[in-house]
Amino acid sequence: MAALPFSDILLEGLAPDGGLTLPESFPHVDTQQLESWRALDYPGLAAEVLGLYIDDIPRAELSRLVRQVYRPDVFGAAEIVPLKPLNDGLTLLGLSQGPTLAFKDIAMQFLGHVFEYVLTQRNATLNILGATSGDTGSAAEYALRGKRGISVFMLSPYGRMSDFQRAQMYSLQDANIHNLALRGVFDECQDIVKKLSGDLDFKASHHLGAVNSINWARIAAQIVYYFWGWLRVTHGPGEQVSFAVPSGNFGNILSGHIARSMGLPVRRLVLATNENNVLEEFFRTGIYRPRSAEQTQATSSPSMDISRASNFERFVFDLVGQDSGKLRELWEQLGRRGEFDLSHMRPQFESRYGFVSGSSTHADRLRTIRSTYEATGVLIDPHTADGVKVAAHYVESGIPMLVLETALPAKFSKTIEEAIGVPAEPPAHLRSLASLAQRVEVMDCDAQQVRRYIEQHAA
Ligand SMILES: *Cc1c(COP(=O)(O)O)cnc(C)c1O
C-alpha cells in the first residue's frame, strides 16, 4: 500500500472497526538533534517531534496549532507536564493536569485541534459516535467541545457512572456535545454504537466517526512526553532513563516503545498491570492469552480492566521482524486457540526492547498510596500506584525511573479514602463542578431512538 499523508491517516483512523495504521519505520533522532531540544518548552518540543511525522501541515501552522493545544490554562500547570519527585529514585511524570484529570487529555486535546484544522481545510464535517463508562468519553468531549464542523454523540449508561464523572460530562453546555444517557448497561450502549456504525449508508450519509485508542494521532501525541521526561531528568547525551507505565490497552506504552525505537536512550519500559494481567503474563512468559469479559475483574484501577489489548498487535509486528505474514499467522492462531506462544523470543523482550513487567493487587495499591503519601506528601491515584509498585522493583542506582501519572487522585476518591482515611481534594477549578447545571438526554436502550436523535442533531 502506498504511504498516506498524515491527514488521511488521521481521518482513516476514525473507522470504528479499524484504524491500526502506523508508520512502518520510525524516524531516527540523533544525539545532536536531541540535545538541541533541551531548551524547548512543551509545545516547542511537540512541534519538533510531531513534525517528524506530520508531512502535510506546514511547520509554522503546526507550531501555532500545538501552542493552542498545550496551554497552561487548559493543563493547569505552567510546564504542561510537570515532574514530581518521589522517594527511592522514582519521579512522577505529571500527565494528568488536563481538563479530565487523566493522561488521555494530552493526546485527545491534540486530536481535537488537528481534526478541526483538517476538516476546515477540507470543508468537511464529522459526527463522533461513542460509548463510555466514564473516562474516554469525557476526555473526547472536553477535546471536541466547541470545535467547528464536529459534533459528539456520547452514549453512557444511565445512573451507572460516578457523581464526579456525571458532573464532568453532563455539565458541558456546548451545542456540539450531546450526552445520551441510556437506560441500560455499558455493553448495551456499545452494541448500539456498533449497530449504527455498521449501517454503512447511515454511517456515510452522516459522516460518522470514532476516536479509538488505536488512532495514530493519539499514539503520536503521546511520544512527545517520553522525550520531554528524558530531557527533564538527564544532563547530557546518552544518559539512560527508565519509564514505568500503568497499562491496559497498550496505547501509552506503545508510544514509549516508539520513542525508544526513534533513538531515545530508554533503558527499561516497565509495564504495570493490575489483577487483569494479560500483558504482564505475556512479558513474563511469552504467551499471549486474552481473557473473556467474564474473566475480567472489576478492580480499583478500573481504567486498566481490560481483557484484550487493541494496540498490542503493533508491538508484536516489530517483535516478529515486521513480517506481516507471520503476524497474520499469530492472529489466526489467536482466533483458533485463544492464545499464541512466543516464549522462544522471551529473552529479547528485555535485551532488545527493554520490556519488563509486573502486576499489583488492591492491597498493593492501598499500601503504595499510603506509603508514598506518608514518605513524600504526594497523593497518587490507584492507577499510578500500580505503576509505582511495579517500578520500585526495577529501580537501578544512577538511572532515573519516571512513573507515568495516568490520573489524579481526586478522580478515584473512594479508594484514596480507603487508603489514607480521608478523600482526595479536587483541584480548585473543579470544586464547583457538582453545583453546575447538567444537560443530558435520557432515553431507552433503543438504536432507533438514538438514530433519530443523530439525524436531527448531526453536524
Ligand atoms: C486509559 C488509562 C490507562 C491505560 O492506558 P492504556 O494506554 O490503555 O494502556 C491507565 N490509567 C488510566 C487512568 C487510564 O485512563
The ligand as an SDF file (V2000), in Angstrom:
LIG
                    3D

 15 15  0  0  0  0  0  0  0  0999 V2000
   -6.5890    4.5830   29.8520 C   0  0  0  0  0  0  0  0  0  0  0  0
   -5.9220    4.5450   31.1610 C   0  0  0  0  0  0  0  0  0  0  0  0
   -4.8610    3.6460   31.4420 C   0  0  0  0  0  0  0  0  0  0  0  0
   -4.3980    2.6000   30.4530 C   0  0  0  0  0  0  0  0  0  0  0  0
   -3.7300    3.1360   29.3440 O   0  0  0  0  0  0  0  0  0  0  0  0
   -3.5090    2.2750   28.0300 P   0  0  0  0  0  0  0  0  0  0  0  0
   -2.9900    3.2150   27.0180 O   0  0  0  0  0  0  0  0  0  0  0  0
   -4.8770    1.7480   27.6500 O   0  0  0  0  0  0  0  0  0  0  0  0
   -2.5700    1.1570   28.3380 O   0  0  0  0  0  0  0  0  0  0  0  0
   -4.2410    3.7340   32.6790 C   0  0  0  0  0  0  0  0  0  0  0  0
   -4.6490    4.6170   33.6110 N   0  0  0  0  0  0  0  0  0  0  0  0
   -5.6620    5.4870   33.3920 C   0  0  0  0  0  0  0  0  0  0  0  0
   -6.0680    6.4210   34.4640 C   0  0  0  0  0  0  0  0  0  0  0  0
   -6.3340    5.4890   32.1610 C   0  0  0  0  0  0  0  0  0  0  0  0
   -7.3610    6.3490   31.9550 O   0  0  0  0  0  0  0  0  0  0  0  0
  1  2  1  0
  2  3  1  0
  2 14  2  0
  3  4  1  0
  3 10  2  0
  4  5  1  0
  5  6  1  0
  6  7  2  0
  6  8  1  0
  6  9  1  0
 10 11  1  0
 11 12  2  0
 12 13  1  0
 12 14  1  0
 14 15  1  0
M  END
$$$$
